[in-house]
Amino acid sequence: MRSIVVLVFLCLLPKCVLGQGSTSGAAEKVTDNAAKYAAESIVGERQDTVYRYAADGTGSKEITAVLRIQSEAAARQFAVLTIPFATA
């Protein structure tokens, strides 16, 4: 069993090492986007919504947002978050 694990590790190692190529293209894209939105006070980078349903009929909704706050006024706006929810 141990020899199989070592063999799999050695087979996957070159792909992991070679897959870590240069990311200069991605870095250039980030700096271009940063320059494009430099005047904005809030920049939305990502928003994910995940719905989970259980076998007993209950469920939940999870919203995750990544915002870049670039000004003091935006920081004041998001200083206190009000999140509505329904009690059970």
PDB file with SEQRES, HELIX, SHEET and CRYST1 records, atoms N, CA, C and O in Angstrom:
SEQRES   1 A   88  MET ARG SER ILE VAL VAL LEU VAL PHE LEU CYS LEU LEU          
SEQRES   2 A   88  PRO LYS CYS VAL LEU GLY GLN GLY SER THR SER GLY ALA          
SEQRES   3 A   88  ALA GLU LYS VAL THR ASP ASN ALA ALA LYS TYR ALA ALA          
SEQRES   4 A   88  GLU SER ILE VAL GLY GLU ARG GLN ASP THR VAL TYR ARG          
SEQRES   5 A   88  TYR ALA ALA ASP GLY THR GLY SER LYS GLU ILE THR ALA          
SEQRES   6 A   88  VAL LEU ARG ILE GLN SER GLU ALA ALA ALA ARG GLN PHE          
SEQRES   7 A   88  ALA VAL LEU THR ILE PRO PHE ALA THR ALA                      
HELIX    1 AA1 ARG A    2  LEU A   18  1                                  17    
HELIX    2 AA2 SER A   24  LYS A   36  1                                  13    
HELIX    3 AA3 GLU A   72  GLN A   77  1                                   6    
SHEET    1 AA1 2 ILE A  42  TYR A  53  0                                        
SHEET    2 AA1 2 GLY A  59  ILE A  69 -1                                        
CRYST1    1.000    1.000    1.000  90.00  90.00  90.00 P 1           1          
ATOM      1  N   MET A   1       0.825  -1.192   0.000  1.00  0.00           N  
ATOM      2  CA  MET A   1       0.000   0.000   0.000  1.00  0.00           C  
ATOM      3  C   MET A   1       0.870   1.257   0.000  1.00  0.00           C  
ATOM      4  O   MET A   1       0.589   2.221  -0.713  1.00  0.00           O  
ATOM      5  N   ARG A   2       1.923   1.234   0.803  1.00  0.00           N  
ATOM      6  CA  ARG A   2       2.791   2.401   0.887  1.00  0.00           C  
ATOM      7  C   ARG A   2       3.482   2.672  -0.451  1.00  0.00           C  
ATOM      8  O   ARG A   2       3.671   3.828  -0.831  1.00  0.00           O  
ATOM      9  N   SER A   3       3.859   1.602  -1.164  1.00  0.00           N  
ATOM     10  CA  SER A   3       4.527   1.784  -2.451  1.00  0.00           C  
ATOM     11  C   SER A   3       3.581   2.397  -3.474  1.00  0.00           C  
ATOM     12  O   SER A   3       4.024   3.146  -4.345  1.00  0.00           O  
ATOM     13  N   ILE A   4       2.279   2.093  -3.387  1.00  0.00           N  
ATOM     14  CA  ILE A   4       1.309   2.689  -4.308  1.00  0.00           C  
ATOM     15  C   ILE A   4       1.181   4.185  -4.048  1.00  0.00           C  
ATOM     16  O   ILE A   4       1.118   4.976  -4.988  1.00  0.00           O  
ATOM     17  N   VAL A   5       1.144   4.570  -2.789  1.00  0.00           N  
ATOM     18  CA  VAL A   5       1.048   5.991  -2.437  1.00  0.00           C  
ATOM     19  C   VAL A   5       2.274   6.744  -2.929  1.00  0.00           C  
ATOM     20  O   VAL A   5       2.156   7.843  -3.470  1.00  0.00           O  
ATOM     21  N   VAL A   6       3.443   6.158  -2.745  1.00  0.00           N  
ATOM     22  CA  VAL A   6       4.678   6.796  -3.203  1.00  0.00           C  
ATOM     23  C   VAL A   6       4.690   6.893  -4.721  1.00  0.00           C  
ATOM     24  O   VAL A   6       5.113   7.910  -5.270  1.00  0.00           O  
ATOM     25  N   LEU A   7       4.236   5.855  -5.403  1.00  0.00           N  
ATOM     26  CA  LEU A   7       4.199   5.860  -6.857  1.00  0.00           C  
ATOM     27  C   LEU A   7       3.249   6.936  -7.381  1.00  0.00           C  
ATOM     28  O   LEU A   7       3.581   7.650  -8.327  1.00  0.00           O  
ATOM     29  N   VAL A   8       2.079   7.054  -6.774  1.00  0.00           N  
ATOM     30  CA  VAL A   8       1.124   8.089  -7.189  1.00  0.00           C  
ATOM     31  C   VAL A   8       1.712   9.470  -6.939  1.00  0.00           C  
ATOM     32  O   VAL A   8       1.578  10.365  -7.772  1.00  0.00           O  
ATOM     33  N   PHE A   9       2.363   9.644  -5.790  1.00  0.00           N  
ATOM     34  CA  PHE A   9       2.991  10.924  -5.481  1.00  0.00           C  
ATOM     35  C   PHE A   9       4.042  11.288  -6.518  1.00  0.00           C  
ATOM     36  O   PHE A   9       4.090  12.428  -6.980  1.00  0.00           O  
ATOM     37  N   LEU A  10       4.880  10.331  -6.886  1.00  0.00           N  
ATOM     38  CA  LEU A  10       5.935  10.596  -7.867  1.00  0.00           C  
ATOM     39  C   LEU A  10       5.364  10.857  -9.255  1.00  0.00           C  
ATOM     40  O   LEU A  10       5.954  11.609 -10.031  1.00  0.00           O  
ATOM     41  N   CYS A  11       4.235  10.253  -9.578  1.00  0.00           N  
ATOM     42  CA  CYS A  11       3.610  10.502 -10.881  1.00  0.00           C  
ATOM     43  C   CYS A  11       2.980  11.883 -10.951  1.00  0.00           C  
ATOM     44  O   CYS A  11       2.993  12.519 -12.005  1.00  0.00           O  
ATOM     45  N   LEU A  12       2.426  12.354  -9.834  1.00  0.00           N  
ATOM     46  CA  LEU A  12       1.758  13.645  -9.815  1.00  0.00           C  
ATOM     47  C   LEU A  12       2.702  14.808  -9.552  1.00  0.00           C  
ATOM     48  O   LEU A  12       2.366  15.951  -9.860  1.00  0.00           O  
ATOM     49  N   LEU A  13       3.849  14.548  -9.002  1.00  0.00           N  
ATOM     50  CA  LEU A  13       4.794  15.602  -8.664  1.00  0.00           C  
ATOM     51  C   LEU A  13       5.207  16.442  -9.867  1.00  0.00           C  
ATOM     52  O   LEU A  13       5.193  17.668  -9.758  1.00  0.00           O  
ATOM     53  N   PRO A  14       5.579  15.852 -11.022  1.00  0.00           N  
ATOM     54  CA  PRO A  14       5.966  16.695 -12.153  1.00  0.00           C  
ATOM     55  C   PRO A  14       4.840  17.613 -12.625  1.00  0.00           C  
ATOM     56  O   PRO A  14       5.102  18.744 -13.032  1.00  0.00           O  
ATOM     57  N   LYS A  15       3.592  17.146 -12.577  1.00  0.00           N  
ATOM     58  CA  LYS A  15       2.479  17.996 -12.995  1.00  0.00           C  
ATOM     59  C   LYS A  15       2.310  19.172 -12.053  1.00  0.00           C  
ATOM     60  O   LYS A  15       2.027  20.283 -12.500  1.00  0.00           O  
ATOM     61  N   CYS A  16       2.478  18.949 -10.757  1.00  0.00           N  
ATOM     62  CA  CYS A  16       2.356  20.037  -9.788  1.00  0.00           C  
ATOM     63  C   CYS A  16       3.462  21.060  -9.965  1.00  0.00           C  
ATOM     64  O   CYS A  16       3.219  22.266  -9.928  1.00  0.00           O  
ATOM     65  N   VAL A  17       4.686  20.566 -10.158  1.00  0.00           N  
ATOM     66  CA  VAL A  17       5.832  21.471 -10.288  1.00  0.00           C  
ATOM     67  C   VAL A  17       5.787  22.210 -11.619  1.00  0.00           C  
ATOM     68  O   VAL A  17       6.015  23.419 -11.667  1.00  0.00           O  
ATOM     69  N   LEU A  18       5.494  21.489 -12.701  1.00  0.00           N  
ATOM     70  CA  LEU A  18       5.456  22.131 -14.007  1.00  0.00           C  
ATOM     71  C   LEU A  18       4.228  23.018 -14.183  1.00  0.00           C  
ATOM     72  O   LEU A  18       4.242  23.938 -14.999  1.00  0.00           O  
ATOM     73  N   GLY A  19       3.172  22.752 -13.428  1.00  0.00           N  
ATOM     74  CA  GLY A  19       1.965  23.554 -13.526  1.00  0.00           C  
ATOM     75  C   GLY A  19       2.107  24.919 -12.887  1.00  0.00           C  
ATOM     76  O   GLY A  19       1.220  25.758 -13.042  1.00  0.00           O  
ATOM     77  N   GLN A  20       3.193  25.170 -12.175  1.00  0.00           N  
ATOM     78  CA  GLN A  20       3.396  26.442 -11.509  1.00  0.00           C  
ATOM     79  C   GLN A  20       4.223  27.372 -12.385  1.00  0.00           C  
ATOM     80  O   GLN A  20       5.270  27.870 -11.971  1.00  0.00           O  
ATOM     81  N   GLY A  21       3.745  27.596 -13.580  1.00  0.00           N  
ATOM     82  CA  GLY A  21       4.449  28.455 -14.515  1.00  0.00           C  
ATOM     83  C   GLY A  21       4.294  29.921 -14.160  1.00  0.00           C  
ATOM     84  O   GLY A  21       3.780  30.261 -13.095  1.00  0.00           O  
ATOM     85  N   SER A  22       4.727  30.760 -15.031  1.00  0.00           N  
ATOM     86  CA  SER A  22       4.669  32.193 -14.821  1.00  0.00           C  
ATOM     87  C   SER A  22       3.227  32.674 -14.821  1.00  0.00           C  
ATOM     88  O   SER A  22       2.427  32.255 -15.657  1.00  0.00           O  
ATOM     89  N   THR A  23       2.899  33.548 -13.889  1.00  0.00           N  
ATOM     90  CA  THR A  23       1.559  34.118 -13.810  1.00  0.00           C  
ATOM     91  C   THR A  23       1.589  35.609 -14.128  1.00  0.00           C  
ATOM     92  O   THR A  23       0.760  36.370 -13.628  1.00  0.00           O  
ATOM     93  N   SER A  24       2.527  36.019 -14.944  1.00  0.00           N  
ATOM     94  CA  SER A  24       2.645  37.449 -15.247  1.00  0.00           C  
ATOM     95  C   SER A  24       1.427  37.959 -16.001  1.00  0.00           C  
ATOM     96  O   SER A  24       1.050  39.120 -15.842  1.00  0.00           O  
ATOM     97  N   GLY A  25       0.808  37.122 -16.814  1.00  0.00           N  
ATOM     98  CA  GLY A  25      -0.397  37.533 -17.526  1.00  0.00           C  
ATOM     99  C   GLY A  25      -1.531  37.853 -16.569  1.00  0.00           C  
ATOM    100  O   GLY A  25      -2.261  38.824 -16.767  1.00  0.00           O  
ATOM    101  N   ALA A  26      -1.681  37.042 -15.537  1.00  0.00           N  
ATOM    102  CA  ALA A  26      -2.719  37.279 -14.541  1.00  0.00           C  
ATOM    103  C   ALA A  26      -2.401  38.532 -13.734  1.00  0.00           C  
ATOM    104  O   ALA A  26      -3.303  39.300 -13.399  1.00  0.00           O  
ATOM    105  N   ALA A  27      -1.134  38.740 -13.423  1.00  0.00           N  
ATOM    106  CA  ALA A  27      -0.747  39.930 -12.662  1.00  0.00           C  
ATOM    107  C   ALA A  27      -0.995  41.191 -13.472  1.00  0.00           C  
ATOM    108  O   ALA A  27      -1.418  42.205 -12.917  1.00  0.00           O  
ATOM    109  N   GLU A  28      -0.743  41.150 -14.764  1.00  0.00           N  
ATOM    110  CA  GLU A  28      -1.013  42.309 -15.615  1.00  0.00           C  
ATOM    111  C   GLU A  28      -2.497  42.601 -15.671  1.00  0.00           C  
ATOM    112  O   GLU A  28      -2.896  43.765 -15.662  1.00  0.00           O  
ATOM    113  N   LYS A  29      -3.327  41.566 -15.729  1.00  0.00           N  
ATOM    114  CA  LYS A  29      -4.772  41.749 -15.780  1.00  0.00           C  
ATOM    115  C   LYS A  29      -5.271  42.408 -14.503  1.00  0.00           C  
ATOM    116  O   LYS A  29      -6.132  43.287 -14.553  1.00  0.00           O  
ATOM    117  N   VAL A  30      -4.735  41.991 -13.354  1.00  0.00           N  
ATOM    118  CA  VAL A  30      -5.143  42.573 -12.077  1.00  0.00           C  
ATOM    119  C   VAL A  30      -4.773  44.043 -12.020  1.00  0.00           C  
ATOM    120  O   VAL A  30      -5.579  44.862 -11.579  1.00  0.00           O  
ATOM    121  N   THR A  31      -3.568  44.397 -12.457  1.00  0.00           N  
ATOM    122  CA  THR A  31      -3.161  45.799 -12.419  1.00  0.00           C  
ATOM    123  C   THR A  31      -3.970  46.635 -13.401  1.00  0.00           C  
ATOM    124  O   THR A  31      -4.248  47.801 -13.120  1.00  0.00           O  
ATOM    125  N   ASP A  32      -4.362  46.070 -14.556  1.00  0.00           N  
ATOM    126  CA  ASP A  32      -5.209  46.796 -15.492  1.00  0.00           C  
ATOM    127  C   ASP A  32      -6.577  47.071 -14.887  1.00  0.00           C  
ATOM    128  O   ASP A  32      -7.106  48.175 -15.017  1.00  0.00           O  
ATOM    129  N   ASN A  33      -7.155  46.064 -14.223  1.00  0.00           N  
ATOM    130  CA  ASN A  33      -8.452  46.255 -13.578  1.00  0.00           C  
ATOM    131  C   ASN A  33      -8.356  47.237 -12.422  1.00  0.00           C  
ATOM    132  O   ASN A  33      -9.270  48.034 -12.211  1.00  0.00           O  
ATOM    133  N   ALA A  34      -7.271  47.192 -11.675  1.00  0.00           N  
ATOM    134  CA  ALA A  34      -7.089  48.117 -10.563  1.00  0.00           C  
ATOM    135  C   ALA A  34      -7.021  49.553 -11.072  1.00  0.00           C  
ATOM    136  O   ALA A  34      -7.584  50.457 -10.453  1.00  0.00           O  
ATOM    137  N   ALA A  35      -6.346  49.768 -12.177  1.00  0.00           N  
ATOM    138  CA  ALA A  35      -6.260  51.110 -12.752  1.00  0.00           C  
ATOM    139  C   ALA A  35      -7.615  51.564 -13.291  1.00  0.00           C  
ATOM    140  O   ALA A  35      -7.963  52.742 -13.214  1.00  0.00           O  
ATOM    141  N   LYS A  36      -8.368  50.618 -13.835  1.00  0.00           N  
ATOM    142  CA  LYS A  36      -9.669  50.961 -14.413  1.00  0.00           C  
ATOM    143  C   LYS A  36     -10.657  51.417 -13.342  1.00  0.00           C  
ATOM    144  O   LYS A  36     -11.465  52.310 -13.595  1.00  0.00           O  
ATOM    145  N   TYR A  37     -10.605  50.819 -12.150  1.00  0.00           N  
ATOM    146  CA  TYR A  37     -11.559  51.118 -11.094  1.00  0.00           C  
ATOM    147  C   TYR A  37     -10.947  51.920  -9.950  1.00  0.00           C  
ATOM    148  O   TYR A  37     -11.471  51.891  -8.837  1.00  0.00           O  
ATOM    149  N   ALA A  38      -9.873  52.622 -10.192  1.00  0.00           N  
ATOM    150  CA  ALA A  38      -9.192  53.364  -9.124  1.00  0.00           C  
ATOM    151  C   ALA A  38     -10.042  54.500  -8.575  1.00  0.00           C  
ATOM    152  O   ALA A  38      -9.904  54.852  -7.404  1.00  0.00           O  
ATOM    153  N   ALA A  39     -10.912  55.078  -9.384  1.00  0.00           N  
ATOM    154  CA  ALA A  39     -11.733  56.207  -8.936  1.00  0.00           C  
ATOM    155  C   ALA A  39     -12.996  55.766  -8.200  1.00  0.00           C  
ATOM    156  O   ALA A  39     -13.675  56.599  -7.600  1.00  0.00           O  
ATOM    157  N   GLU A  40     -13.320  54.489  -8.232  1.00  0.00           N  
ATOM    158  CA  GLU A  40     -14.539  53.992  -7.572  1.00  0.00           C  
ATOM    159  C   GLU A  40     -14.294  53.839  -6.072  1.00  0.00           C  
ATOM    160  O   GLU A  40     -13.186  53.515  -5.644  1.00  0.00           O  
ATOM    161  N   SER A  41     -15.340  54.075  -5.280  1.00  0.00           N  
ATOM    162  CA  SER A  41     -15.180  53.935  -3.832  1.00  0.00           C  
ATOM    163  C   SER A  41     -15.323  52.487  -3.385  1.00  0.00           C  
ATOM    164  O   SER A  41     -14.683  52.074  -2.417  1.00  0.00           O  
ATOM    165  N   ILE A  42     -16.166  51.700  -4.086  1.00  0.00           N  
ATOM    166  CA  ILE A  42     -16.356  50.285  -3.768  1.00  0.00           C  
ATOM    167  C   ILE A  42     -16.290  49.500  -5.069  1.00  0.00           C  
ATOM    168  O   ILE A  42     -16.935  49.860  -6.054  1.00  0.00           O  
ATOM    169  N   VAL A  43     -15.513  48.435  -5.068  1.00  0.00           N  
ATOM    170  CA  VAL A  43     -15.410  47.576  -6.242  1.00  0.00           C  
ATOM    171  C   VAL A  43     -15.813  46.169  -5.824  1.00  0.00           C  
ATOM    172  O   VAL A  43     -15.204  45.584  -4.928  1.00  0.00           O  
ATOM    173  N   GLY A  44     -16.840  45.627  -6.471  1.00  0.00           N  
ATOM    174  CA  GLY A  44     -17.257  44.252  -6.207  1.00  0.00           C  
ATOM    175  C   GLY A  44     -16.381  43.301  -6.987  1.00  0.00           C  
ATOM    176  O   GLY A  44     -16.339  43.356  -8.216  1.00  0.00           O  
ATOM    177  N   GLU A  45     -15.678  42.427  -6.283  1.00  0.00           N  
ATOM    178  CA  GLU A  45     -14.777  41.503  -6.957  1.00  0.00           C  
ATOM    179  C   GLU A  45     -15.432  40.155  -7.233  1.00  0.00           C  
ATOM    180  O   GLU A  45     -15.186  39.541  -8.271  1.00  0.00           O  
ATOM    181  N   ARG A  46     -16.277  39.691  -6.291  1.00  0.00           N  
ATOM    182  CA  ARG A  46     -16.889  38.372  -6.472  1.00  0.00           C  
ATOM    183  C   ARG A  46     -18.119  38.262  -5.593  1.00  0.00           C  
ATOM    184  O   ARG A  46     -18.165  38.824  -4.499  1.00  0.00           O  
ATOM    185  N   GLN A  47     -19.133  37.524  -6.084  1.00  0.00           N  
ATOM    186  CA  GLN A  47     -20.306  37.209  -5.279  1.00  0.00           C  
ATOM    187  C   GLN A  47     -20.723  35.779  -5.568  1.00  0.00           C  
ATOM    188  O   GLN A  47     -20.916  35.400  -6.724  1.00  0.00           O  
ATOM    189  N   ASP A  48     -20.862  34.988  -4.516  1.00  0.00           N  
ATOM    190  CA  ASP A  48     -21.258  33.586  -4.632  1.00  0.00           C  
ATOM    191  C   ASP A  48     -22.536  33.375  -3.840  1.00  0.00           C  
ATOM    192  O   ASP A  48     -22.693  33.916  -2.746  1.00  0.00           O  
ATOM    193  N   THR A  49     -23.445  32.589  -4.393  1.00  0.00           N  
ATOM    194  CA  THR A  49     -24.661  32.197  -3.695  1.00  0.00           C  
ATOM    195  C   THR A  49     -24.720  30.676  -3.688  1.00  0.00           C  
ATOM    196  O   THR A  49     -24.650  30.040  -4.740  1.00  0.00           O  
ATOM    197  N   VAL A  50     -24.851  30.093  -2.495  1.00  0.00           N  
ATOM    198  CA  VAL A  50     -24.894  28.643  -2.346  1.00  0.00           C  
ATOM    199  C   VAL A  50     -26.197  28.280  -1.649  1.00  0.00           C  
ATOM    200  O   VAL A  50     -26.496  28.789  -0.568  1.00  0.00           O  
ATOM    201  N   TYR A  51     -26.969  27.396  -2.273  1.00  0.00           N  
ATOM    202  CA  TYR A  51     -28.185  26.868  -1.679  1.00  0.00           C  
ATOM    203  C   TYR A  51     -27.900  25.457  -1.189  1.00  0.00           C  
ATOM    204  O   TYR A  51     -27.320  24.652  -1.917  1.00  0.00           O  
ATOM    205  N   ARG A  52     -28.306  25.149   0.050  1.00  0.00           N  
ATOM    206  CA  ARG A  52     -28.133  23.807   0.602  1.00  0.00           C  
ATOM    207  C   ARG A  52     -29.492  23.285   1.045  1.00  0.00           C  
ATOM    208  O   ARG A  52     -30.224  23.970   1.760  1.00  0.00           O  
ATOM    209  N   TYR A  53     -29.822  22.088   0.624  1.00  0.00           N  
ATOM    210  CA  TYR A  53     -31.070  21.445   1.005  1.00  0.00           C  
ATOM    211  C   TYR A  53     -30.760  20.131   1.703  1.00  0.00           C  
ATOM    212  O   TYR A  53     -29.945  19.339   1.228  1.00  0.00           O  
ATOM    213  N   ALA A  54     -31.416  19.910   2.831  1.00  0.00           N  
ATOM    214  CA  ALA A  54     -31.223  18.677   3.591  1.00  0.00           C  
ATOM    215  C   ALA A  54     -32.351  17.701   3.280  1.00  0.00           C  
ATOM    216  O   ALA A  54     -33.380  18.083   2.724  1.00  0.00           O  
ATOM    217  N   ALA A  55     -32.150  16.457   3.641  1.00  0.00           N  
ATOM    218  CA  ALA A  55     -33.137  15.410   3.371  1.00  0.00           C  
ATOM    219  C   ALA A  55     -34.420  15.627   4.166  1.00  0.00           C  
ATOM    220  O   ALA A  55     -35.480  15.150   3.759  1.00  0.00           O  
ATOM    221  N   ASP A  56     -34.347  16.337   5.292  1.00  0.00           N  
ATOM    222  CA  ASP A  56     -35.546  16.552   6.101  1.00  0.00           C  
ATOM    223  C   ASP A  56     -36.393  17.725   5.624  1.00  0.00           C  
ATOM    224  O   ASP A  56     -37.385  18.068   6.267  1.00  0.00           O  
ATOM    225  N   GLY A  57     -36.020  18.338   4.516  1.00  0.00           N  
ATOM    226  CA  GLY A  57     -36.812  19.427   3.942  1.00  0.00           C  
ATOM    227  C   GLY A  57     -36.343  20.813   4.312  1.00  0.00           C  
ATOM    228  O   GLY A  57     -36.868  21.797   3.789  1.00  0.00           O  
ATOM    229  N   THR A  58     -35.379  20.922   5.190  1.00  0.00           N  
ATOM    230  CA  THR A  58     -34.860  22.236   5.556  1.00  0.00           C  
ATOM    231  C   THR A  58     -33.784  22.641   4.557  1.00  0.00           C  
ATOM    232  O   THR A  58     -33.266  21.815   3.805  1.00  0.00           O  
ATOM    233  N   GLY A  59     -33.468  23.895   4.566  1.00  0.00           N  
ATOM    234  CA  GLY A  59     -32.435  24.373   3.659  1.00  0.00           C  
ATOM    235  C   GLY A  59     -31.866  25.692   4.128  1.00  0.00           C  
ATOM    236  O   GLY A  59     -32.342  26.288   5.094  1.00  0.00           O  
ATOM    237  N   SER A  60     -30.854  26.130   3.438  1.00  0.00           N  
ATOM    238  CA  SER A  60     -30.233  27.413   3.761  1.00  0.00           C  
ATOM    239  C   SER A  60     -29.679  28.049   2.496  1.00  0.00           C  
ATOM    240  O   SER A  60     -29.423  27.380   1.495  1.00  0.00           O  
ATOM    241  N   LYS A  61     -29.507  29.340   2.575  1.00  0.00           N  
ATOM    242  CA  LYS A  61     -28.940  30.107   1.469  1.00  0.00           C  
ATOM    243  C   LYS A  61     -27.765  30.895   2.035  1.00  0.00           C  
ATOM    244  O   LYS A  61     -27.916  31.616   3.021  1.00  0.00           O  
ATOM    245  N   GLU A  62     -26.601  30.759   1.416  1.00  0.00           N  
ATOM    246  CA  GLU A  62     -25.397  31.447   1.884  1.00  0.00           C  
ATOM    247  C   GLU A  62     -24.908  32.359   0.774  1.00  0.00           C  
ATOM    248  O   GLU A  62     -24.642  31.911  -0.341  1.00  0.00           O  
ATOM    249  N   ILE A  63     -24.792  33.642   1.087  1.00  0.00           N  
ATOM    250  CA  ILE A  63     -24.304  34.625   0.114  1.00  0.00           C  
ATOM    251  C   ILE A  63     -22.955  35.135   0.609  1.00  0.00           C  
ATOM    252  O   ILE A  63     -22.837  35.619   1.735  1.00  0.00           O  
ATOM    253  N   THR A  64     -21.954  35.022  -0.235  1.00  0.00           N  
ATOM    254  CA  THR A  64     -20.619  35.501   0.088  1.00  0.00           C  
ATOM    255  C   THR A  64     -20.229  36.545  -0.950  1.00  0.00           C  
ATOM    256  O   THR A  64     -20.319  36.301  -2.153  1.00  0.00           O  
ATOM    257  N   ALA A  65     -19.798  37.707  -0.477  1.00  0.00           N  
ATOM    258  CA  ALA A  65     -19.389  38.772  -1.387  1.00  0.00           C  
ATOM    259  C   ALA A  65     -18.011  39.273  -0.986  1.00  0.00           C  
ATOM    260  O   ALA A  65     -17.693  39.382   0.198  1.00  0.00           O  
ATOM    261  N   VAL A  66     -17.204  39.573  -1.983  1.00  0.00           N  
ATOM    262  CA  VAL A  66     -15.886  40.154  -1.760  1.00  0.00           C  
ATOM    263  C   VAL A  66     -15.910  41.541  -2.387  1.00  0.00           C  
ATOM    264  O   VAL A  66     -16.044  41.688  -3.601  1.00  0.00           O  
ATOM    265  N   LEU A  67     -15.778  42.552  -1.536  1.00  0.00           N  
ATOM    266  CA  LEU A  67     -15.790  43.940  -1.984  1.00  0.00           C  
ATOM    267  C   LEU A  67     -14.472  44.595  -1.615  1.00  0.00           C  
ATOM    268  O   LEU A  67     -13.942  44.372  -0.527  1.00  0.00           O  
ATOM    269  N   ARG A  68     -13.951  45.396  -2.513  1.00  0.00           N  
ATOM    270  CA  ARG A  68     -12.753  46.174  -2.201  1.00  0.00           C  
ATOM    271  C   ARG A  68     -13.210  47.589  -1.877  1.00  0.00           C  
ATOM    272  O   ARG A  68     -13.766  48.282  -2.729  1.00  0.00           O  
ATOM    273  N   ILE A  69     -12.976  48.007  -0.653  1.00  0.00           N  
ATOM    274  CA  ILE A  69     -13.355  49.341  -0.203  1.00  0.00           C  
ATOM    275  C   ILE A  69     -12.146  50.242  -0.386  1.00  0.00           C  
ATOM    276  O   ILE A  69     -11.089  50.015   0.204  1.00  0.00           O  
ATOM    277  N   GLN A  70     -12.317  51.272  -1.216  1.00  0.00           N  
ATOM    278  CA  GLN A  70     -11.171  52.095  -1.616  1.00  0.00           C  
ATOM    279  C   GLN A  70     -11.257  53.539  -1.135  1.00  0.00           C  
ATOM    280  O   GLN A  70     -10.414  54.357  -1.503  1.00  0.00           O  
ATOM    281  N   SER A  71     -12.260  53.871  -0.320  1.00  0.00           N  
ATOM    282  CA  SER A  71     -12.341  55.242   0.176  1.00  0.00           C  
ATOM    283  C   SER A  71     -12.876  55.238   1.600  1.00  0.00           C  
ATOM    284  O   SER A  71     -13.473  54.260   2.049  1.00  0.00           O  
ATOM    285  N   GLU A  72     -12.658  56.326   2.294  1.00  0.00           N  
ATOM    286  CA  GLU A  72     -13.118  56.442   3.670  1.00  0.00           C  
ATOM    287  C   GLU A  72     -14.637  56.504   3.735  1.00  0.00           C  
ATOM    288  O   GLU A  72     -15.238  55.970   4.667  1.00  0.00           O  
ATOM    289  N   ALA A  73     -15.261  57.146   2.762  1.00  0.00           N  
ATOM    290  CA  ALA A  73     -16.723  57.230   2.734  1.00  0.00           C  
ATOM    291  C   ALA A  73     -17.345  55.842   2.586  1.00  0.00           C  
ATOM    292  O   ALA A  73     -18.361  55.553   3.218  1.00  0.00           O  
ATOM    293  N   ALA A  74     -16.764  54.999   1.779  1.00  0.00           N  
ATOM    294  CA  ALA A  74     -17.269  53.640   1.623  1.00  0.00           C  
ATOM    295  C   ALA A  74     -17.059  52.836   2.904  1.00  0.00           C  
ATOM    296  O   ALA A  74     -17.897  52.008   3.261  1.00  0.00           O  
ATOM    297  N   ALA A  75     -15.962  53.073   3.587  1.00  0.00           N  
ATOM    298  CA  ALA A  75     -15.716  52.388   4.855  1.00  0.00           C  
ATOM    299  C   ALA A  75     -16.758  52.790   5.885  1.00  0.00           C  
ATOM    300  O   ALA A  75     -17.203  51.951   6.669  1.00  0.00           O  
ATOM    301  N   ARG A  76     -17.155  54.061   5.899  1.00  0.00           N  
ATOM    302  CA  ARG A  76     -18.211  54.505   6.812  1.00  0.00           C  
ATOM    303  C   ARG A  76     -19.549  53.868   6.455  1.00  0.00           C  
ATOM    304  O   ARG A  76     -20.321  53.500   7.340  1.00  0.00           O  
ATOM    305  N   GLN A  77     -19.822  53.738   5.166  1.00  0.00           N  
ATOM    306  CA  GLN A  77     -21.075  53.147   4.715  1.00  0.00           C  
ATOM    307  C   GLN A  77     -21.188  51.686   5.171  1.00  0.00           C  
ATOM    308  O   GLN A  77     -22.267  51.246   5.567  1.00  0.00           O  
ATOM    309  N   PHE A  78     -20.091  50.942   5.116  1.00  0.00           N  
ATOM    310  CA  PHE A  78     -20.109  49.535   5.481  1.00  0.00           C  
ATOM    311  C   PHE A  78     -19.633  49.290   6.916  1.00  0.00           C  
ATOM    312  O   PHE A  78     -19.330  48.150   7.270  1.00  0.00           O  
ATOM    313  N   ALA A  79     -19.562  50.323   7.740  1.00  0.00           N  
ATOM    314  CA  ALA A  79     -19.093  50.152   9.114  1.00  0.00           C  
ATOM    315  C   ALA A  79     -20.070  49.321   9.936  1.00  0.00           C  
ATOM    316  O   ALA A  79     -19.652  48.509  10.762  1.00  0.00           O  
ATOM    317  N   VAL A  80     -21.362  49.517   9.716  1.00  0.00           N  
ATOM    318  CA  VAL A  80     -22.377  48.765  10.429  1.00  0.00           C  
ATOM    319  C   VAL A  80     -23.241  48.065   9.384  1.00  0.00           C  
ATOM    320  O   VAL A  80     -23.895  48.714   8.568  1.00  0.00           O  
ATOM    321  N   LEU A  81     -23.236  46.742   9.418  1.00  0.00           N  
ATOM    322  CA  LEU A  81     -24.025  45.951   8.466  1.00  0.00           C  
ATOM    323  C   LEU A  81     -25.317  45.523   9.138  1.00  0.00           C  
ATOM    324  O   LEU A  81     -25.303  45.010  10.256  1.00  0.00           O  
ATOM    325  N   THR A  82     -26.432  45.734   8.452  1.00  0.00           N  
ATOM    326  CA  THR A  82     -27.727  45.290   8.938  1.00  0.00           C  
ATOM    327  C   THR A  82     -28.149  44.102   8.079  1.00  0.00           C  
ATOM    328  O   THR A  82     -28.319  44.227   6.866  1.00  0.00           O  
ATOM    329  N   ILE A  83     -28.313  42.951   8.723  1.00  0.00           N  
ATOM    330  CA  ILE A  83     -28.649  41.733   8.000  1.00  0.00           C  
ATOM    331  C   ILE A  83     -30.003  41.247   8.497  1.00  0.00           C  
ATOM    332  O   ILE A  83     -30.124  40.832   9.650  1.00  0.00           O  
ATOM    333  N   PRO A  84     -31.021  41.292   7.643  1.00  0.00           N  
ATOM    334  CA  PRO A  84     -32.345  40.819   8.070  1.00  0.00           C  
ATOM    335  C   PRO A  84     -32.388  39.293   8.108  1.00  0.00           C  
ATOM    336  O   PRO A  84     -31.743  38.623   7.301  1.00  0.00           O  
ATOM    337  N   PHE A  85     -33.161  38.753   9.060  1.00  0.00           N  
ATOM    338  CA  PHE A  85     -33.322  37.302   9.135  1.00  0.00           C  
ATOM    339  C   PHE A  85     -34.671  36.992   9.772  1.00  0.00           C  
ATOM    340  O   PHE A  85     -35.227  37.804  10.511  1.00  0.00           O  
ATOM    341  N   ALA A  86     -35.175  35.826   9.478  1.00  0.00           N  
ATOM    342  CA  ALA A  86     -36.441  35.379  10.036  1.00  0.00           C  
ATOM    343  C   ALA A  86     -36.164  34.422  11.198  1.00  0.00           C  
ATOM    344  O   ALA A  86     -35.338  33.516  11.084  1.00  0.00           O  
ATOM    345  N   THR A  87     -36.855  34.633  12.302  1.00  0.00           N  
ATOM    346  CA  THR A  87     -36.683  33.723  13.429  1.00  0.00           C  
ATOM    347  C   THR A  87     -37.555  32.492  13.236  1.00  0.00           C  
ATOM    348  O   THR A  87     -38.594  32.546  12.577  1.00  0.00           O  
ATOM    349  N   ALA A  88     -37.128  31.408  13.807  1.00  0.00           N  
ATOM    350  CA  ALA A  88     -37.863  30.141  13.619  1.00  0.00           C  
ATOM    351  C   ALA A  88     -38.982  29.988  14.614  1.00  0.00           C  
ATOM    352  O   ALA A  88     -39.694  28.984  14.593  1.00  0.00           O  
TER     353      ALA A  88                                                      
END                                                                             
